[in-house]
C-alpha cells in the first residue's frame, strides 16, 4: 500500500520535524564580505538556546516564521543593506534565525519567501540589539487550532 502526503502538508511536516527533531544541528557561523560576523540556525531547542545565549554579541537578529501559527520558517532569502543601499549580507537561510554583528547605523532588512517580499527598516544604536521578525503567509501550513507540530 502506498501513502501520499497532501501537497499542502509537506512543508508543514518539514518545518515541524526540523523544529522538534533536529536538535543536534548546530548554528552556522560565518562572515559577510565586509567581515561582519553572523550566526544562523534556530532548528531545535538546543540550537535556539545556543543562539539565545549569544544574543548579546550581535546587534541585529532576524526571525522568519509562518503568519498565524508562529512556526519557524526556513529557506528564506535574506538581504541586509546599509543606509547607502550597499548590501552588507545576502544569504539563503537554512534556519529560521540569523544574528549579525553590525556597526551602529540604519539598515534595510529584506526577506523573501515564495514570491513574498517583506522589508523592515531598523536603526542600530551603539551597544543595542534590534530584532526584525518576518511572518509570511504560507497557505496550508497553518494547522487547525489546538493542533501542535
C-alpha positions as CSV (number, residue, x, y, z in Angstrom):
1,X,0.0,0.0,0.0
2,X,1.3,3.4,-0.9
3,X,0.8,6.5,1.2
4,X,1.0,10.0,-0.1
5,X,1.2,13.3,1.8
6,X,-1.2,16.1,0.7
7,X,0.9,18.7,-1.2
8,X,0.0,21.4,1.4
9,X,1.1,19.3,4.3
10,X,4.7,18.6,3.1
11,X,6.2,22.0,4.1
12,X,4.3,21.9,7.4
13,X,5.8,18.5,8.2
14,X,9.3,19.6,7.2
15,X,9.1,22.7,9.4
16,X,7.7,20.7,12.3
17,X,10.3,18.0,12.1
18,X,13.1,20.5,11.8
19,X,11.8,22.5,14.7
20,X,11.4,19.5,17.0
21,X,13.6,16.7,15.8
22,X,16.9,18.1,14.7
23,X,18.2,19.4,18.0
24,X,21.7,18.1,17.1
25,X,22.2,20.6,14.3
26,X,24.5,23.4,15.3
27,X,24.2,27.0,14.4
28,X,26.3,28.1,11.4
29,X,28.8,30.9,11.9
30,X,30.2,33.0,9.0
31,X,31.0,36.4,8.0
32,X,29.8,38.8,5.3
33,X,32.1,40.0,2.5
34,X,32.7,43.2,4.7
35,X,33.7,41.0,7.7
36,X,30.5,41.3,9.7
37,X,30.2,38.1,11.8
38,X,26.8,36.3,11.7
39,X,25.3,33.2,13.3
40,X,22.5,31.3,11.6
41,X,20.3,28.5,12.9
42,X,17.3,28.0,15.2
43,X,16.5,24.4,14.3
44,X,15.7,22.6,17.5
45,X,15.6,23.7,21.1
46,X,19.3,23.2,21.8
47,X,20.2,25.3,18.8
48,X,17.8,28.0,19.9
49,X,19.2,28.0,23.4
50,X,22.7,28.4,22.0
51,X,21.6,31.4,19.8
52,X,19.8,33.0,22.7
53,X,22.9,32.7,24.9
54,X,25.0,34.5,22.3
55,X,22.4,37.3,21.5
56,X,24.4,40.0,23.3
57,X,27.3,39.6,20.9
58,X,25.1,40.5,17.9
59,X,23.4,43.9,17.1
60,X,20.7,42.6,14.8
61,X,18.5,39.5,15.0
62,X,16.2,38.2,12.2
63,X,13.5,35.6,12.7
64,X,11.3,34.1,9.9
65,X,8.0,32.5,10.7
66,X,4.6,31.4,9.4
67,X,1.9,34.1,9.9
68,X,-0.8,32.8,12.1
69,X,0.8,29.8,13.6
70,X,4.2,31.4,14.5
71,X,6.0,28.2,13.4
72,X,9.6,28.9,12.4
73,X,10.2,29.0,8.7
74,X,13.5,28.2,6.9
75,X,14.5,28.5,3.2
76,X,14.1,32.3,3.2
77,X,16.3,34.7,1.1
78,X,17.6,37.5,3.3
79,X,19.3,40.8,2.2
80,X,20.6,43.4,4.6
81,X,21.6,46.8,3.1
82,X,23.1,49.8,4.8
83,X,21.8,53.4,4.6
84,X,23.6,54.0,1.3
85,X,22.0,50.9,-0.2
86,X,25.1,48.8,-0.2
87,X,24.4,45.1,0.5
88,X,26.1,44.0,3.7
89,X,24.7,40.5,3.7
90,X,22.8,38.4,1.2
91,X,22.1,34.8,2.2
92,X,19.6,31.9,1.7
93,X,18.7,31.0,5.3
94,X,18.8,27.3,6.1
95,X,17.3,28.0,9.5
96,X,14.7,30.5,10.8
97,X,17.1,32.7,12.8
98,X,20.1,34.9,12.0
99,X,22.0,37.2,14.2
100,X,24.7,39.6,12.8
101,X,27.1,42.0,14.4
102,X,26.7,45.2,12.5
103,X,28.0,48.7,13.5
104,X,25.6,51.4,14.5
105,X,23.6,52.8,11.7
106,X,20.4,52.5,9.6
107,X,19.7,49.3,7.7
108,X,17.0,47.8,5.4
109,X,16.3,44.2,6.0
110,X,14.5,42.3,3.2
111,X,13.3,38.7,3.5
112,X,11.8,36.8,0.5
113,X,9.8,33.6,0.5
114,X,7.9,32.1,-2.4
115,X,7.4,35.4,-4.1
116,X,6.5,37.3,-1.0
117,X,8.9,40.2,-0.2
118,X,8.9,41.8,3.2
119,X,11.0,44.8,4.3
120,X,11.9,46.3,7.6
121,X,13.9,49.5,8.3
122,X,15.9,49.4,11.5
123,X,18.3,51.6,13.3
124,X,21.1,50.0,15.4
125,X,22.4,52.1,18.2
126,X,25.7,51.7,20.0
127,X,25.5,48.6,22.3
128,X,21.9,47.8,21.3
129,X,20.3,44.7,19.8
130,X,17.4,45.1,17.3
131,X,15.1,42.2,16.3
132,X,13.3,42.0,13.0
133,X,10.5,39.4,12.7
134,X,9.2,38.4,9.2
135,X,6.0,36.5,9.2
136,X,5.0,35.0,5.9
137,X,1.5,33.9,4.7
138,X,2.0,30.3,3.9
139,X,-1.2,28.7,2.7
140,X,-1.8,25.3,4.1
141,X,0.9,25.4,6.7
142,X,-1.3,26.7,9.5
143,X,-2.6,23.8,11.4
144,X,-6.1,23.7,12.9
145,X,-6.4,25.4,16.3
146,X,-5.4,23.0,19.2
147,X,-3.0,21.0,16.9
148,X,0.7,21.0,17.5
149,X,3.5,20.2,15.2
